[in-house]
């Protein structure tokens, strides 16, 4: 039986998903791709999981596509290629009811997960590894993290929706500069352009990610997190009036939920909250 390429651990409401091909800097192959999706679905279904941390084993976060995937691509005969067949093989979709279709694609499903996703970026995040970081809700980088789009240096394009997501995170000019050059840049630059929220020493990365996750687990409503995450990602496809209407509807629903009553009660009683997520 093949060794797992993704490690999955749940402790104190936090699911830690670890890409586990350290000898390959966690480069993506078909097994890792499938196991990563399964791990996220398991965390999404588990009521004990409140927050998800995604990180990599060893020195890398994810160095992009493994040679196995690249070899499959190189074997395609352009003269006889069937685009529909290629789409089904290389870019399948993932259906989830009530989720915008953009968040049901091959690697864009992180926003469809109901729980906060924290990227703890411990090393190189290049190509597909860079794509993964963009779809995390919050990104914390080690001082040893390195980033790069890679695609222009491989004769490829801005893959898997990063032409839509990246400018929303760092602006159009910064996005073009990183896409056109495909250069590698460090964690401090990632912080400066707004790609990551903070940069920490490598030995503190997981501790700080877990500390942040623990704040969410212990002090805030899981229902609020779930609704706000859906609001933010939905609003990227709405105008202001639509976003306000959505917020007004959700606000009225919140008035009737258990977590709103508990939110008021623990504030008045000056005690830690006991949110149920309902």
Secondary structure, DSSP 4 states (H G I P E B T S, - for coil): -PPPSEEEEEETTEEEEEE--GGGTT-B-HHHHHHHHHHHHHHHH-TT--EEEEEESTTEEE-SB-HHHHHHHHT--TTT--HHHHHHHHS-----TTS-GGGGSSS--GGGSSSEEEEEE-SEEETHHHHHHHTSSEEEEETT-EEE--GGGGT--S-TTHHHHHHHHH-HHHHHHHHHH---EEHHHHHHTTSSSEEE-GGGHHHHHHHHHHHHHHHS-HHHHHHHHHHHHHHTTS-HHHHHHHHHHHHHHHHTSHHHHHHHHHHHHTS-------
